[in-house]
Amino acid sequence: MTINDELKQLPEKPGVYTMIDSLGNIVYVGKAKNLKNRVTQYFQNQKDRAPKVTEMIRHIHTLKYSVTDTELDAFIEECRLIKEIKPRYNSQMKNDKKYSYMKIPAERYPKVLIVNEKAEDGALYFGPFTSPQRVETALQYLKDFYPIRKCSTPGLVKRRNGCLYLQLGTCLGVCTGRVSPEEYQELIEKIRQLLNGKERAAIQELSTCMDTAIETLKFEKAAQYSEYLIGIRHVIAKQRLVQASSRNRKVLAVEVIDRELAKLFLIKGNKIIYRKIFNIGTAGISELRQTLTQSIREQFGPENRDLVRLAQHDIDEAQIIYSYLKKNRSRMPSFWIPTTQLKGEPARLEATVLKIINQISKKFSNK
């Protein structure tokens, strides 16, 4: 059977597909909302196709696929397969800047860096972040508002008058040899507190700078401060998600399948601990409320509480799942279930469940 024959057999359903070379090796794994549409695109004559995609296609001998109930199921399965198999072209074709980290190396006078991968090197990492542009803007803000080291002088060679950054007032002047490690680490600690969302005064100062620039008709400067605010708020918000992930954050997600069916997902940390298809068309509000409440309490209740903190790679996976849900929230609404609602606040849990039902109902009414 040729590739063209296999393409004709692809269903118009969500699922996961694998590209296989002549030696039987899986060279690429992908997911699709519509398998037929997505996979067929690879084999159409596209002038603007990336060279790496063209190279991969030349190596494809056959393909396999598996149908899933929903796109979220396909995404979770894709993540599992990539982690397990580590296909060649998933590594080569991924956008290296899809997930970015801010890194503070374990040095006496560290710079703040943006990297695409984490290493076991004792450095302090923040992220992963899903918007490289926002992260770069946040880093520029740190460079402008905090006198951290910016030069890359090997070995921090001493200079009597310092570098240009010192003369501009944007660096403490580590290269002069007159800045102690303790003084510099105090500066780094302020940045750490800021990125963890614990230094609100800095955000207020930036907001004030923007207002002042507007009042004095310095609109370009005001626009720059506005971009800084967006960037740093993005980083702080994502970092809070990471911190929540480390505590096995509990999330409920729902994806509509058709006019009758929807699928419920209960996610704890980076694990899907429960998923079930239920019929919205035949279930009344009362029945649906009871089903959701019972499922949440059974799967997330105190008796199932996991006090073990996640490892860093698990936190990264959880963050990727949460970012995916946030990006697609218009199609698959998701809700955080706070621990307080599971233990001593049944009224709040009931309110959350009703909110979930209302959103699910809206999705069905639009079908």
N, C-alpha and C positions, 0 to 999 in steps of 0.2 A: 504494500500500500504506500502510495506517495504522500508527500506532505500535503499536496492539494486535496487528496482524498480525505486525509485526516482533518483538514480545515473544514471541509463540507460537513463532517459529522459533529463538529463542535456545537453544543447546545447554547441557546441564548439565556443562560442562567449564570448566577454567581459561582465562582469556584477558584481553584488553584491549578496552575499549569506548570509543567516542567519541560524544559528543552533538553534533548539528549543527543550526544554526538555519536559518531560511528562506532566508538569503543564501548558504548553503553553508559558513559559518564553523564550525570546530570550537570549541565553547565549553567543553567539559569532556572530560577524559580520565580513565578510571579502570581499575582492575584488579579481577579477581574470581577466587576459587577456583571458584565456580560462576556462570557468566555469567547463566543464567536467573534464579536466585534473587536475585542482586545487583541486576541492572538492573530487574527487575520491581518491586523494593521502591520505586524512585523514583516509580512511577506508582500506587502504592496510596494510599488515602486515610489519611494519617497525621496525626492531630491535633497531635502534638508536633513536627512537622517544622519545621526552621529556616526562617525567612522567605527566606533566600538560596537555599535548595534549591527552595522554591516558586516563586520568581522565575525560577530557571534552567529549571525544568520548563516554564513558560509559553513559553519561547523555543525549546524543542526541536521541530524539524520532523521530523527523522529521526535514526536512529542506525546506527552500523556497529560491527562487532566483528571480532576475529581470535582464533582459538583457539590456545593455546600448550600445550606438553607439560605444564608444571607451573605452580604458582602463582609460584615464583621467577622463571621465564621471564617471566610476566606483569608482575611487579613491576619487573624490569629494563627491559622494553619501555615500561611506563608512565613510568618515570623519564626514558627517552630522549625520548619523545613530548612530555612536559611541558616538558622543557628546550628542545626544538626548536620547538614550536608556541607555547608560553606561552598556553594557553587562558584566556579571560576568567574563567571561574568556578573554575578551579583556584586562581587567585590570591585570588579573593574568598571562596571557601568553605573554604580551608585553615584549620586551627587555627593562628593566629598564634603560639601558644606551643608548637607541636609541637616545634620545635627552638629552643632558647635558647642564648645566648652570654653569657659574662661578659666585660665590657669594661673596660679601664683606659685612659681617654683619654690622648692625648699632651699632657698639661698639666703645669704645675709642681706642682700640688697636686691630682692626680686623685682622684675618687671611684671606687669600684668599682660598676659598673652591670650590670643585666641587660637585654639587648636581643634582638630577634627576628631581626635581619638584620645582616650585616656590611657595612662600607663601607670604601672605600679612603681612610681618613682618618688613617693613621699610628698609630692606636690599637693596643693589644695586646688580642687576642681569645683567649678560651679556649672550646673547644667545637667543633662543636655538641653540645648535651646534649639528651637525649630526655625528661627528667623536669623540667618547670618547677618543680614543688613541691620537689624535691631541691635544685635550683639556688638557689631562694629561701631555703631553709633554710641552705645553705652560705654565702650572702651575709650572712644574719643572724649566723651564727657569726663571720664576718670582722669585722662591725661590733661585735660584743660583745667579741672577743678582741684586735682590733687597733685602735689609736686613729686610724683613718683619718678623713678629712674626711667629714662627713655632712650638714652644712648646705649650703644652696644660695644663700648670700649672693652676689648679683651682684658680680662684680669683687673678691670676697674683701675686703669693706670691713672695715677694722680696728675692733676693739672692745676697749676697755681690759680688761674682765673676761672677754672671750670669750663664747661662746654656752653654752646649757644643756648641750650634750654635753661641753664642757670641764669644767664644774662637776661633771658626773657621772663624770668620769674616763674617758670612752670616746672622746675625741678629743684630739689633740695641741694643739689650739687654734690652727689656722692663721689664724683670723680676728683673732688678737691681733697678728699681724705679727712674732711672736718665733720662728717656726719657719722655718728655712732650707729652700730647695728640696732641698738635699743630704740633710738630716736626714729629710725626708719621703720622698725617693726610696729611702732605705735601708729604710724601712718597706714601701714598695711592692715592693722587691726580695724581701723575706721572703715576701710574699704570692705573688709570682710563683713563687718556689721551691716554696712549698707546693702551689700549684695544679698545678705540673708534677710533683708527687710526690717532690720532692727534699728536703723538710723534714719528716722523720718525727718530730722532737722535738715539734712542735706537736700532732700526732695523739696522741702518748703523753701529753702534758700534758692534753689534753681527756679522754682515757680516765681519767686519774688524778682529774680533777675529778669525773667521774661516779662513780667508786668512793668518793670522799670524801663526796659528797652522799648516797650510799646508806648509808654507815656512820653518818652523822649524822642519818639519817632524813629528809633533805630530798628526798623522793621526786619532787616536782614539778620541782625543779631537776635531779635525776638524769635524769628523763624528757626534759627539754629538752636536756641534754648528749648523751643517746642519739640524739635527732633530729639534733643537730649532727654527730655522728659518721657517721650514715647519709648525711647530705647531703654532707659534705666527701669521704667515701670514694667516693660516686657520681661527684662531679666529678673527682676524681683518677683513678679508673678509666677514665672516659670520655676524659679528656685523654691518658692513656697510649695509648688506642686511636687517638686523633688523631695522636699522634706516630708510632705504628707505621704508620699509613696513609701518612704523608709519606715513609716508607721503602719504599713499594710492598709492604706486607704481603701475604703469600701465604696464601690460605685455600682449603680444599677443603670443598665443601658437597654434600650428597646429599639428593635429595627422592624419596620413593617415589611411583611413579605408580599401580601396581596390584599384584596378587599376584605378578606375574612381573617387572615392570620397575621400574627406578630410574634417575634421571638424575644424572650426576656433573657438578659445576661446579668449575672452577678459576678463582679470582679473584685478580687481582694489582692491588693498589691499588683503583681504582674501575672496573676493566675485567674483564669476563668474557672470559678468553683461551681458554677451552676448555670445551666441554660435550658430553656424549655419553650416550646411553641404553644401558644394558647390562642383560642378562637375569640376574637373581639366581636365578630358578627353575631354570635349567639349568646355571649356573656353580657349580663346586665352590669350596671355600675357597681351594685352591691357585691355581686359575685367576683367581679374583677378586683375590687378593693380588698376583699377577703383573701383572694389568691395571692396578690402582690404582698400584702402585709405578712401573710403566713410564710411565704417564700423568703422574705427579707429576714424575718425573725429566726427562722430555722437555719439559714445559712450564715447569717451575720451575728447571731445572738451571742450573749456572754459565754455560753458553753462552748462556742466555737472560736473564742477569742484566741488569737495567736500573738504572744508577747515577743516572739523572736523578731528582731530587726532584720530587714532584708540586707543581703549583700549588695555591694555597689552595682554589679552587673544586673541584679534583679531590679534595683531602683531605676537604672537606665531603661530597662525593658518596660517597667511600669509607666515611666514618663512618656515613652514612645506611644504606648497604648492610650494614655490620657490625651496626649496631643492629637492623636488620630481621631479620637472621639470628639474633641473640641472642634477640630477642623470640619468634621462632618455632622455637627450637632443639629443642623437643619433637617437632616435625613434620619439620623439616629439619636434621638434625645437621650441624654445621660444625666444622672443625678448622684450627688455625693450623699451618702447616708452617714451622718455623724454618729459616733458611738453613744452620745448622750440620748439620742432618740431610741436606741436599742435597749438602754438600761432603765432610765427613770423618767423618760418623757414620751409616753405613748401618744399624747395629743399631738406633739410635733411630728412624730412618725406618721400619724394619720393624715396630717396636713400635707406632708411630703408625698404620700401615696396619692392623695387626691390631685395634687399638682401634676404628678406623673400621668395619672389617668386622663386628666384634661388635655395634656399635650399629645398623648397617644390618640385620643378621640379626634383631635385636630388633624393629625396625620391621616387618619382613615377618612375623614370628611373630604380631604383633598385628593383622595385616590380616585 
